[in-house]
Amino acid sequence: MNVDLFSLFLHFLTLSLLSIGGAITTVPEMHRFLVDRTGWLTDESFTSSIALAQAAPGPNILFVAVLGFNVAGLAGAAAAMAGIMLPSSVLTVAATRWARANRDHRAVRAFSAGMMPLTLGLIVATGWLLAAPFLRAEAHRWGVLALIATTVVLTLRTRLGLVWMVLAGGVVGALGLV
């Protein structure tokens, strides 16, 4: 099978600009391109690729790498991931640098101040959503509340990295304490 890596890259680059809500929202267009238009994947291999990537631990975006890999090996995975990640990464870096260079402007300060409660609210909502099933379970309720309280105290009182708290939470969960 003859795969044009540049076309693969370019198509995923274009999809990146349309993926409001994440790359998963562009799956129908990925299917149209990879299965219907180019024939690089079958329906079964396309569906299996997404299912495998979604079942694996790690970022949700990994399904793009699996699709690319199934199209053209490591070069296909690299082309698809570079295409899907490049626009959002460049925009994020550019916006961050611009905001940092213009942080004294009133509009930038107002935007930053307005985003803080929004970001905090989204984080709290996500935490609540993830904790709710365990808070409803009588066997886990007190352990989860203790873990939440400990995390809040450590976050506010120390400079301990969040990754260490996530790791500790994983260990506590693996031990069955929550």
Disulfide bonds with the S-S distance in Angstrom:
none
